[in-house]
Each structure stands twice: as structure tokens, then as C-alpha cells.
Amino acid sequence: MLLAINSGNEFTDIGLFEDDKLSFRTQFVTPSAVTADEYTIKLQTMLGKRTLNGAVIADVSDIGAGVISEAVGRITNGGRIVVIGPGVKTGLNIRIDNPAALGANLVAIAAGAAGSYGYPVITCDLSLSTAFTVIDRDGIVRGGALVPGFNLSLRALSDNAAELPRVHVSESAAYSVLGTNTESCMKSGIVYAAAAVIDGFVKRYKAILGEDAGVVLTGRYAKIASRYCEEQVVIDDTLVLNGLAAIYKRNT
């Protein structure tokens, strides 16, 4: 089995691949600090006695890929461990100012989108930030944009305005564009703002790429935002894991 880990600022996504298919998936809150011993125990608890033959890691958290790879090395069966970074074959033609600076999670998302949906394609990862990545019809990663995400925006409101409470948005709730109290106004504002941001960027990106460009949303808040988008979008919550698996395959 192949172990794929996407260590984000808020959450860590873990997947197991068997015969190139995702067979197991789980998530946990990314700790702000952890030792390799602690991370090993966490992985062993979540994965049980499954036999792991290799691993691929994307890390943009405070933990550090070194700690994660050390822990992973203790539970894999001598297989190769690929850490997304400079020198790793991704199959992508990244043409931004500094290709090495593109976040490991966004590299994996772009690889997953290119492999599953072809190009031109626009990806949007709705996590701590809302991150767009654009791949043109020649398969070139042209760039993107970063916008504060759901929880970051909500925290900014409550932390900087004395009379605004802490609120959270839920996937199961419905939101009206017309809030009728403080909390509903805050929630509706965040949800509809995210949808408007997606629609606005997609419209502008399609002016560059062409109207046939696909749009793929992923990340923790993708399903919430997608319900209020006017642009046609696809939801793929396993995009980053599939991209990690594809990159691992290129490097082994």
C-alpha cells in the first residue's frame, strides 16, 4: 500500500492507495508542534497494522516535512518516501517566478487536476486560504491567486470587531444572501463572498484560457461554496491525494 499525506495548516489528509485506487482515507487536525515519536504513534493508531510499501508527503504546515518523513520511515516497509519539493518529478510545466516556491499541496492539486480532468483547468482549494491554480491548454501552470479562506475571514471579523461573535459555517446548513441577525449576516457574508470570489476569478481566468476551461473545487469548504456559485464547477475532495499518488508513481 502507498501512504499519501497532505499536511495542511488546519487539517492533515491521509490516504492509502492499493493498486492505484484510494482504499482508505482519514483526516485529523494538524498539530502546531509534534515530535517524530508522537507523529509515529498517531499514524500507527490511525492506520493499524496495514503494510505500507512507500509514502508521498506534501507539507505546508509548521510541523516540517522532516519530522513527518522520519515518522513515516518507521512504519513503511522499506519503500521509498517522496517529499514534494525541488527535484521531484511532478509532470507539470510550472512557469511562475519561482517554481520551487509553489506550495507542495498546490503542486499535488495541479497534478491531480491535470491527470483527472486534462487542461485547460482552473483549480480552487478552499482550505485555510482559498487558492487558485491555473493550467493553460498547453499544460503550463501559469499562476493563480490566494485569498483568505472561510475560517481565517471569520476569525478576522470576530478578533477585530468587539461586538462580533465567533461563528462557524456548516455544510448541512442553508444560507440566505439576506442575513437577518448578526450571526446569519456573518455566515452569509462569508459563504456568498467565497462564491463571488470563485465566480469572479473563474470569469477572468476563462478570458485568458478560453471558455472550455474546466473548474475543479477541492478542500474542506468546497461543497459549501459550490452551492452558491453561478459558474459550473466540479467538486473533487480527493484531488490532492490522487495528485500525490500520481507524483509518487513518476518518481519510483
ChimeraX commands (.cxc) that place a marker at each C-alpha (Angstrom):
marker #1 position 0.00,0.00,0.00 radius 0.5
marker #1 position 1.03,3.57,-0.69 radius 0.5
marker #1 position 0.58,6.14,2.09 radius 0.5
marker #1 position -0.22,9.70,0.93 radius 0.5
marker #1 position -0.10,12.57,3.43 radius 0.5
marker #1 position -1.16,16.16,2.81 radius 0.5
marker #1 position -0.19,18.15,5.90 radius 0.5
marker #1 position -2.01,21.48,5.77 radius 0.5
marker #1 position -2.13,24.43,8.14 radius 0.5
marker #1 position -5.52,23.40,9.57 radius 0.5
marker #1 position -6.02,19.73,8.73 radius 0.5
marker #1 position -3.97,16.73,7.64 radius 0.5
marker #1 position -5.45,14.48,4.97 radius 0.5
marker #1 position -4.27,10.86,4.80 radius 0.5
marker #1 position -5.00,8.30,2.11 radius 0.5
marker #1 position -3.97,4.73,1.38 radius 0.5
marker #1 position -3.72,3.54,-2.22 radius 0.5
marker #1 position -3.94,-0.09,-3.27 radius 0.5
marker #1 position -3.46,-0.91,-6.97 radius 0.5
marker #1 position -3.62,2.81,-7.78 radius 0.5
marker #1 position -7.02,3.19,-6.11 radius 0.5
marker #1 position -7.80,5.10,-2.94 radius 0.5
marker #1 position -8.89,2.45,-0.45 radius 0.5
marker #1 position -8.78,4.32,2.87 radius 0.5
marker #1 position -8.97,7.96,3.90 radius 0.5
marker #1 position -8.95,9.86,7.17 radius 0.5
marker #1 position -8.25,13.36,8.49 radius 0.5
marker #1 position -7.07,14.97,11.69 radius 0.5
marker #1 position -6.37,18.47,12.98 radius 0.5
marker #1 position -2.76,19.38,12.20 radius 0.5
marker #1 position -0.88,19.91,15.48 radius 0.5
marker #1 position 1.11,23.12,15.84 radius 0.5
marker #1 position 4.11,21.16,17.09 radius 0.5
marker #1 position 4.85,17.45,17.33 radius 0.5
marker #1 position 7.86,15.18,17.61 radius 0.5
marker #1 position 8.62,12.33,15.23 radius 0.5
marker #1 position 7.79,9.89,18.05 radius 0.5
marker #1 position 4.38,11.47,18.60 radius 0.5
marker #1 position 3.63,11.54,14.88 radius 0.5
marker #1 position 4.62,7.88,14.57 radius 0.5
marker #1 position 2.18,6.91,17.32 radius 0.5
marker #1 position -0.60,8.95,15.70 radius 0.5
marker #1 position -0.08,7.24,12.34 radius 0.5
marker #1 position 0.13,3.77,13.88 radius 0.5
marker #1 position -3.11,4.39,15.78 radius 0.5
marker #1 position -4.96,5.55,12.66 radius 0.5
marker #1 position -3.56,3.03,10.19 radius 0.5
marker #1 position -3.37,-0.09,12.35 radius 0.5
marker #1 position -1.27,-2.98,11.10 radius 0.5
marker #1 position -1.60,-2.26,7.39 radius 0.5
marker #1 position 1.55,-2.99,5.38 radius 0.5
marker #1 position 2.91,0.19,3.78 radius 0.5
marker #1 position 5.32,-0.13,0.87 radius 0.5
marker #1 position 6.00,3.56,0.27 radius 0.5
marker #1 position 4.83,7.07,1.04 radius 0.5
marker #1 position 4.44,10.51,-0.53 radius 0.5
marker #1 position 4.22,13.68,1.53 radius 0.5
marker #1 position 3.10,17.26,0.86 radius 0.5
marker #1 position 3.71,19.54,3.83 radius 0.5
marker #1 position 2.87,23.23,4.22 radius 0.5
marker #1 position 2.39,23.15,8.00 radius 0.5
marker #1 position 4.57,24.23,10.92 radius 0.5
marker #1 position 5.50,20.60,11.63 radius 0.5
marker #1 position 8.05,20.29,8.86 radius 0.5
marker #1 position 8.41,17.55,6.26 radius 0.5
marker #1 position 11.49,16.24,8.06 radius 0.5
marker #1 position 9.53,15.26,11.16 radius 0.5
marker #1 position 6.76,13.68,9.09 radius 0.5
marker #1 position 9.12,11.73,6.83 radius 0.5
marker #1 position 11.08,10.44,9.86 radius 0.5
marker #1 position 7.86,9.15,11.39 radius 0.5
marker #1 position 6.67,7.67,8.10 radius 0.5
marker #1 position 10.02,5.93,7.64 radius 0.5
marker #1 position 9.42,3.98,10.84 radius 0.5
marker #1 position 6.14,2.48,9.67 radius 0.5
marker #1 position 6.82,1.80,6.00 radius 0.5
marker #1 position 8.19,-1.47,4.77 radius 0.5
marker #1 position 11.47,-0.11,3.41 radius 0.5
marker #1 position 9.74,1.59,0.48 radius 0.5
marker #1 position 10.68,4.93,-0.97 radius 0.5
marker #1 position 9.44,8.13,0.66 radius 0.5
marker #1 position 8.83,11.02,-1.75 radius 0.5
marker #1 position 8.57,14.52,-0.27 radius 0.5
marker #1 position 7.13,17.09,-2.68 radius 0.5
marker #1 position 9.77,19.73,-3.32 radius 0.5
marker #1 position 12.57,20.76,-5.66 radius 0.5
marker #1 position 13.95,17.87,-7.71 radius 0.5
marker #1 position 10.78,15.77,-7.56 radius 0.5
marker #1 position 9.24,14.86,-10.92 radius 0.5
marker #1 position 5.67,16.18,-10.97 radius 0.5
marker #1 position 4.78,16.01,-14.66 radius 0.5
marker #1 position 3.97,19.71,-14.51 radius 0.5
marker #1 position 5.47,22.57,-16.50 radius 0.5
marker #1 position 5.47,25.25,-13.81 radius 0.5
marker #1 position 6.19,28.71,-15.23 radius 0.5
marker #1 position 5.91,31.14,-12.37 radius 0.5
marker #1 position 8.58,33.49,-11.00 radius 0.5
marker #1 position 9.96,30.83,-8.66 radius 0.5
marker #1 position 8.59,27.33,-9.42 radius 0.5
marker #1 position 10.18,25.93,-6.25 radius 0.5
marker #1 position 8.06,28.31,-4.16 radius 0.5
marker #1 position 4.73,26.81,-5.27 radius 0.5
marker #1 position 3.20,25.14,-2.22 radius 0.5
marker #1 position 3.53,21.36,-2.11 radius 0.5
marker #1 position -0.23,20.99,-1.68 radius 0.5
marker #1 position -0.91,23.14,-4.76 radius 0.5
marker #1 position 1.61,21.12,-6.76 radius 0.5
marker #1 position -0.26,17.93,-5.84 radius 0.5
marker #1 position -3.64,19.51,-6.62 radius 0.5
marker #1 position -2.41,20.67,-10.02 radius 0.5
marker #1 position -1.00,17.21,-10.78 radius 0.5
marker #1 position -4.28,15.61,-9.75 radius 0.5
marker #1 position -6.34,18.01,-11.86 radius 0.5
marker #1 position -4.15,17.61,-14.94 radius 0.5
marker #1 position -4.29,13.82,-14.66 radius 0.5
marker #1 position -8.03,13.55,-13.99 radius 0.5
marker #1 position -9.50,16.44,-15.97 radius 0.5
marker #1 position -6.92,17.42,-18.56 radius 0.5
marker #1 position -6.39,21.07,-19.42 radius 0.5
marker #1 position -7.03,23.93,-19.59 radius 0.5
marker #1 position -8.20,23.69,-15.99 radius 0.5
marker #1 position -8.69,26.01,-13.04 radius 0.5
marker #1 position -8.39,24.57,-9.54 radius 0.5
marker #1 position -9.55,26.18,-6.32 radius 0.5
marker #1 position -8.55,24.79,-2.94 radius 0.5
marker #1 position -10.85,26.08,-0.21 radius 0.5
marker #1 position -8.94,25.46,3.00 radius 0.5
marker #1 position -7.29,27.95,5.38 radius 0.5
marker #1 position -6.82,30.09,2.28 radius 0.5
marker #1 position -8.75,30.00,-0.97 radius 0.5
marker #1 position -6.05,29.18,-3.50 radius 0.5
marker #1 position -6.45,29.23,-7.28 radius 0.5
marker #1 position -4.09,27.48,-9.69 radius 0.5
marker #1 position -4.36,27.90,-13.46 radius 0.5
marker #1 position -3.12,25.41,-16.07 radius 0.5
marker #1 position -3.44,26.52,-19.70 radius 0.5
marker #1 position -4.25,24.37,-22.75 radius 0.5
marker #1 position -0.54,23.63,-23.27 radius 0.5
marker #1 position -0.31,22.12,-19.78 radius 0.5
marker #1 position 1.63,25.06,-18.37 radius 0.5
marker #1 position 0.97,26.16,-14.79 radius 0.5
marker #1 position 0.60,29.89,-15.35 radius 0.5
marker #1 position -0.02,31.09,-11.79 radius 0.5
marker #1 position -3.02,31.77,-9.60 radius 0.5
marker #1 position -4.24,33.76,-6.61 radius 0.5
marker #1 position -4.54,33.49,-2.83 radius 0.5
marker #1 position -7.50,34.81,-0.84 radius 0.5
marker #1 position -8.24,34.46,2.90 radius 0.5
marker #1 position -10.37,31.35,3.48 radius 0.5
marker #1 position -13.57,30.72,5.43 radius 0.5
marker #1 position -12.27,30.37,8.99 radius 0.5
marker #1 position -9.48,32.90,8.51 radius 0.5
marker #1 position -12.01,35.51,7.37 radius 0.5
marker #1 position -14.45,34.72,10.17 radius 0.5
marker #1 position -11.69,34.94,12.77 radius 0.5
marker #1 position -10.55,38.27,11.34 radius 0.5
marker #1 position -14.07,39.65,11.82 radius 0.5
marker #1 position -14.55,38.42,15.38 radius 0.5
marker #1 position -10.99,39.21,16.51 radius 0.5
marker #1 position -11.04,42.77,15.24 radius 0.5
marker #1 position -14.61,43.86,15.96 radius 0.5
marker #1 position -15.56,43.87,19.64 radius 0.5
marker #1 position -19.27,43.17,19.10 radius 0.5
marker #1 position -18.93,40.39,16.51 radius 0.5
marker #1 position -19.09,36.83,17.88 radius 0.5
marker #1 position -17.16,33.75,16.75 radius 0.5
marker #1 position -19.28,31.78,14.28 radius 0.5
marker #1 position -18.76,28.74,12.08 radius 0.5
marker #1 position -20.31,27.66,8.81 radius 0.5
marker #1 position -21.72,24.18,8.33 radius 0.5
marker #1 position -22.03,22.03,5.22 radius 0.5
marker #1 position -25.52,20.92,6.28 radius 0.5
marker #1 position -26.92,24.44,6.73 radius 0.5
marker #1 position -28.54,26.65,4.10 radius 0.5
marker #1 position -27.57,30.30,3.83 radius 0.5
marker #1 position -29.61,33.21,2.52 radius 0.5
marker #1 position -27.98,36.19,0.88 radius 0.5
marker #1 position -30.16,38.30,3.19 radius 0.5
marker #1 position -28.97,37.77,6.77 radius 0.5
marker #1 position -31.49,38.74,9.43 radius 0.5
marker #1 position -29.23,38.90,12.51 radius 0.5
marker #1 position -25.56,39.42,13.28 radius 0.5
marker #1 position -24.57,35.76,13.12 radius 0.5
marker #1 position -26.52,34.98,9.94 radius 0.5
marker #1 position -25.12,38.11,8.30 radius 0.5
marker #1 position -21.58,36.99,9.10 radius 0.5
marker #1 position -22.17,33.45,7.84 radius 0.5
marker #1 position -23.96,34.56,4.68 radius 0.5
marker #1 position -21.30,37.17,4.06 radius 0.5
marker #1 position -18.50,34.58,4.18 radius 0.5
marker #1 position -20.34,31.96,2.10 radius 0.5
marker #1 position -21.57,34.29,-0.64 radius 0.5
marker #1 position -18.28,36.18,-0.69 radius 0.5
marker #1 position -16.45,32.90,-1.34 radius 0.5
marker #1 position -18.85,32.03,-4.16 radius 0.5
marker #1 position -18.50,35.51,-5.65 radius 0.5
marker #1 position -14.70,35.28,-5.45 radius 0.5
marker #1 position -14.78,31.93,-7.28 radius 0.5
marker #1 position -17.16,33.23,-9.94 radius 0.5
marker #1 position -15.12,36.40,-10.41 radius 0.5
marker #1 position -11.74,34.72,-10.73 radius 0.5
marker #1 position -13.09,31.94,-12.96 radius 0.5
marker #1 position -14.65,34.51,-15.31 radius 0.5
marker #1 position -11.33,36.33,-15.58 radius 0.5
marker #1 position -9.29,33.16,-15.97 radius 0.5
marker #1 position -11.59,31.89,-18.72 radius 0.5
marker #1 position -10.96,35.14,-20.57 radius 0.5
marker #1 position -7.30,34.05,-20.65 radius 0.5
marker #1 position -7.71,30.29,-21.09 radius 0.5
marker #1 position -10.91,30.02,-23.09 radius 0.5
marker #1 position -14.48,29.22,-22.12 radius 0.5
marker #1 position -13.82,25.47,-22.31 radius 0.5
marker #1 position -11.56,25.55,-19.24 radius 0.5
marker #1 position -12.70,23.15,-16.53 radius 0.5
marker #1 position -13.17,24.33,-12.94 radius 0.5
marker #1 position -12.44,21.94,-10.06 radius 0.5
marker #1 position -13.05,22.83,-6.41 radius 0.5
marker #1 position -11.44,20.91,-3.57 radius 0.5
marker #1 position -10.72,21.42,0.11 radius 0.5
marker #1 position -12.75,21.43,3.30 radius 0.5
marker #1 position -15.17,24.18,2.29 radius 0.5
marker #1 position -15.60,23.35,-1.40 radius 0.5
marker #1 position -19.05,21.80,-1.07 radius 0.5
marker #1 position -20.39,24.77,0.88 radius 0.5
marker #1 position -19.17,27.38,-1.59 radius 0.5
marker #1 position -20.13,25.39,-4.68 radius 0.5
marker #1 position -23.84,25.55,-3.86 radius 0.5
marker #1 position -23.81,29.32,-4.30 radius 0.5
marker #1 position -21.56,29.60,-7.37 radius 0.5
marker #1 position -23.01,30.70,-10.68 radius 0.5
marker #1 position -20.14,29.19,-12.68 radius 0.5
marker #1 position -20.29,25.46,-13.42 radius 0.5
marker #1 position -17.83,23.67,-11.15 radius 0.5
marker #1 position -16.83,20.11,-10.25 radius 0.5
marker #1 position -16.19,19.01,-6.66 radius 0.5
marker #1 position -13.30,16.60,-6.09 radius 0.5
marker #1 position -12.37,16.19,-2.43 radius 0.5
marker #1 position -9.69,13.58,-3.19 radius 0.5
marker #1 position -7.84,15.72,-5.75 radius 0.5
marker #1 position -4.74,16.32,-3.62 radius 0.5
marker #1 position -4.41,12.65,-2.62 radius 0.5
marker #1 position -4.77,11.47,-6.22 radius 0.5
marker #1 position -2.19,14.03,-7.27 radius 0.5
marker #1 position 0.23,12.79,-4.61 radius 0.5
marker #1 position -0.20,9.20,-5.78 radius 0.5
marker #1 position 0.46,10.23,-9.39 radius 0.5
marker #1 position 3.63,12.09,-8.40 radius 0.5
marker #1 position 4.86,9.11,-6.38 radius 0.5
marker #1 position 4.39,6.88,-9.39 radius 0.5
marker #1 position 6.51,9.22,-11.53 radius 0.5
marker #1 position 9.36,9.05,-9.02 radius 0.5
marker #1 position 9.60,5.30,-8.41 radius 0.5
marker link #1:1,2 radius 0.2
marker link #1:2,3 radius 0.2
marker link #1:3,4 radius 0.2
marker link #1:4,5 radius 0.2
marker link #1:5,6 radius 0.2
marker link #1:6,7 radius 0.2
marker link #1:7,8 radius 0.2
marker link #1:8,9 radius 0.2
marker link #1:9,10 radius 0.2
marker link #1:10,11 radius 0.2
marker link #1:11,12 radius 0.2
marker link #1:12,13 radius 0.2
marker link #1:13,14 radius 0.2
marker link #1:14,15 radius 0.2
marker link #1:15,16 radius 0.2
marker link #1:16,17 radius 0.2
marker link #1:17,18 radius 0.2
marker link #1:18,19 radius 0.2
marker link #1:19,20 radius 0.2
marker link #1:20,21 radius 0.2
marker link #1:21,22 radius 0.2
marker link #1:22,23 radius 0.2
marker link #1:23,24 radius 0.2
marker link #1:24,25 radius 0.2
marker link #1:25,26 radius 0.2
marker link #1:26,27 radius 0.2
marker link #1:27,28 radius 0.2
marker link #1:28,29 radius 0.2
marker link #1:29,30 radius 0.2
marker link #1:30,31 radius 0.2
marker link #1:31,32 radius 0.2
marker link #1:32,33 radius 0.2
marker link #1:33,34 radius 0.2
marker link #1:34,35 radius 0.2
marker link #1:35,36 radius 0.2
marker link #1:36,37 radius 0.2
marker link #1:37,38 radius 0.2
marker link #1:38,39 radius 0.2
marker link #1:39,40 radius 0.2
marker link #1:40,41 radius 0.2
marker link #1:41,42 radius 0.2
marker link #1:42,43 radius 0.2
marker link #1:43,44 radius 0.2
marker link #1:44,45 radius 0.2
marker link #1:45,46 radius 0.2
marker link #1:46,47 radius 0.2
marker link #1:47,48 radius 0.2
marker link #1:48,49 radius 0.2
marker link #1:49,50 radius 0.2
marker link #1:50,51 radius 0.2
marker link #1:51,52 radius 0.2
marker link #1:52,53 radius 0.2
marker link #1:53,54 radius 0.2
marker link #1:54,55 radius 0.2
marker link #1:55,56 radius 0.2
marker link #1:56,57 radius 0.2
marker link #1:57,58 radius 0.2
marker link #1:58,59 radius 0.2
marker link #1:59,60 radius 0.2
marker link #1:60,61 radius 0.2
marker link #1:61,62 radius 0.2
marker link #1:62,63 radius 0.2
marker link #1:63,64 radius 0.2
marker link #1:64,65 radius 0.2
marker link #1:65,66 radius 0.2
marker link #1:66,67 radius 0.2
marker link #1:67,68 radius 0.2
marker link #1:68,69 radius 0.2
marker link #1:69,70 radius 0.2
marker link #1:70,71 radius 0.2
marker link #1:71,72 radius 0.2
marker link #1:72,73 radius 0.2
marker link #1:73,74 radius 0.2
marker link #1:74,75 radius 0.2
marker link #1:75,76 radius 0.2
marker link #1:76,77 radius 0.2
marker link #1:77,78 radius 0.2
marker link #1:78,79 radius 0.2
marker link #1:79,80 radius 0.2
marker link #1:80,81 radius 0.2
marker link #1:81,82 radius 0.2
marker link #1:82,83 radius 0.2
marker link #1:83,84 radius 0.2
marker link #1:84,85 radius 0.2
marker link #1:85,86 radius 0.2
marker link #1:86,87 radius 0.2
marker link #1:87,88 radius 0.2
marker link #1:88,89 radius 0.2
marker link #1:89,90 radius 0.2
marker link #1:90,91 radius 0.2
marker link #1:91,92 radius 0.2
marker link #1:92,93 radius 0.2
marker link #1:93,94 radius 0.2
marker link #1:94,95 radius 0.2
marker link #1:95,96 radius 0.2
marker link #1:96,97 radius 0.2
marker link #1:97,98 radius 0.2
marker link #1:98,99 radius 0.2
marker link #1:99,100 radius 0.2
marker link #1:100,101 radius 0.2
marker link #1:101,102 radius 0.2
marker link #1:102,103 radius 0.2
marker link #1:103,104 radius 0.2
marker link #1:104,105 radius 0.2
marker link #1:105,106 radius 0.2
marker link #1:106,107 radius 0.2
marker link #1:107,108 radius 0.2
marker link #1:108,109 radius 0.2
marker link #1:109,110 radius 0.2
marker link #1:110,111 radius 0.2
marker link #1:111,112 radius 0.2
marker link #1:112,113 radius 0.2
marker link #1:113,114 radius 0.2
marker link #1:114,115 radius 0.2
marker link #1:115,116 radius 0.2
marker link #1:116,117 radius 0.2
marker link #1:117,118 radius 0.2
marker link #1:118,119 radius 0.2
marker link #1:119,120 radius 0.2
marker link #1:120,121 radius 0.2
marker link #1:121,122 radius 0.2
marker link #1:122,123 radius 0.2
marker link #1:123,124 radius 0.2
marker link #1:124,125 radius 0.2
marker link #1:125,126 radius 0.2
marker link #1:126,127 radius 0.2
marker link #1:127,128 radius 0.2
marker link #1:128,129 radius 0.2
marker link #1:129,130 radius 0.2
marker link #1:130,131 radius 0.2
marker link #1:131,132 radius 0.2
marker link #1:132,133 radius 0.2
marker link #1:133,134 radius 0.2
marker link #1:134,135 radius 0.2
marker link #1:135,136 radius 0.2
marker link #1:136,137 radius 0.2
marker link #1:137,138 radius 0.2
marker link #1:138,139 radius 0.2
marker link #1:139,140 radius 0.2
marker link #1:140,141 radius 0.2
marker link #1:141,142 radius 0.2
marker link #1:142,143 radius 0.2
marker link #1:143,144 radius 0.2
marker link #1:144,145 radius 0.2
marker link #1:145,146 radius 0.2
marker link #1:146,147 radius 0.2
marker link #1:147,148 radius 0.2
marker link #1:148,149 radius 0.2
marker link #1:149,150 radius 0.2
marker link #1:150,151 radius 0.2
marker link #1:151,152 radius 0.2
marker link #1:152,153 radius 0.2
marker link #1:153,154 radius 0.2
marker link #1:154,155 radius 0.2
marker link #1:155,156 radius 0.2
marker link #1:156,157 radius 0.2
marker link #1:157,158 radius 0.2
marker link #1:158,159 radius 0.2
marker link #1:159,160 radius 0.2
marker link #1:160,161 radius 0.2
marker link #1:161,162 radius 0.2
marker link #1:162,163 radius 0.2
marker link #1:163,164 radius 0.2
marker link #1:164,165 radius 0.2
marker link #1:165,166 radius 0.2
marker link #1:166,167 radius 0.2
marker link #1:167,168 radius 0.2
marker link #1:168,169 radius 0.2
marker link #1:169,170 radius 0.2
marker link #1:170,171 radius 0.2
marker link #1:171,172 radius 0.2
marker link #1:172,173 radius 0.2
marker link #1:173,174 radius 0.2
marker link #1:174,175 radius 0.2
marker link #1:175,176 radius 0.2
marker link #1:176,177 radius 0.2
marker link #1:177,178 radius 0.2
marker link #1:178,179 radius 0.2
marker link #1:179,180 radius 0.2
marker link #1:180,181 radius 0.2
marker link #1:181,182 radius 0.2
marker link #1:182,183 radius 0.2
marker link #1:183,184 radius 0.2
marker link #1:184,185 radius 0.2
marker link #1:185,186 radius 0.2
marker link #1:186,187 radius 0.2
marker link #1:187,188 radius 0.2
marker link #1:188,189 radius 0.2
marker link #1:189,190 radius 0.2
marker link #1:190,191 radius 0.2
marker link #1:191,192 radius 0.2
marker link #1:192,193 radius 0.2
marker link #1:193,194 radius 0.2
marker link #1:194,195 radius 0.2
marker link #1:195,196 radius 0.2
marker link #1:196,197 radius 0.2
marker link #1:197,198 radius 0.2
marker link #1:198,199 radius 0.2
marker link #1:199,200 radius 0.2
marker link #1:200,201 radius 0.2
marker link #1:201,202 radius 0.2
marker link #1:202,203 radius 0.2
marker link #1:203,204 radius 0.2
marker link #1:204,205 radius 0.2
marker link #1:205,206 radius 0.2
marker link #1:206,207 radius 0.2
marker link #1:207,208 radius 0.2
marker link #1:208,209 radius 0.2
marker link #1:209,210 radius 0.2
marker link #1:210,211 radius 0.2
marker link #1:211,212 radius 0.2
marker link #1:212,213 radius 0.2
marker link #1:213,214 radius 0.2
marker link #1:214,215 radius 0.2
marker link #1:215,216 radius 0.2
marker link #1:216,217 radius 0.2
marker link #1:217,218 radius 0.2
marker link #1:218,219 radius 0.2
marker link #1:219,220 radius 0.2
marker link #1:220,221 radius 0.2
marker link #1:221,222 radius 0.2
marker link #1:222,223 radius 0.2
marker link #1:223,224 radius 0.2
marker link #1:224,225 radius 0.2
marker link #1:225,226 radius 0.2
marker link #1:226,227 radius 0.2
marker link #1:227,228 radius 0.2
marker link #1:228,229 radius 0.2
marker link #1:229,230 radius 0.2
marker link #1:230,231 radius 0.2
marker link #1:231,232 radius 0.2
marker link #1:232,233 radius 0.2
marker link #1:233,234 radius 0.2
marker link #1:234,235 radius 0.2
marker link #1:235,236 radius 0.2
marker link #1:236,237 radius 0.2
marker link #1:237,238 radius 0.2
marker link #1:238,239 radius 0.2
marker link #1:239,240 radius 0.2
marker link #1:240,241 radius 0.2
marker link #1:241,242 radius 0.2
marker link #1:242,243 radius 0.2
marker link #1:243,244 radius 0.2
marker link #1:244,245 radius 0.2
marker link #1:245,246 radius 0.2
marker link #1:246,247 radius 0.2
marker link #1:247,248 radius 0.2
marker link #1:248,249 radius 0.2
marker link #1:249,250 radius 0.2
marker link #1:250,251 radius 0.2
marker link #1:251,252 radius 0.2
view
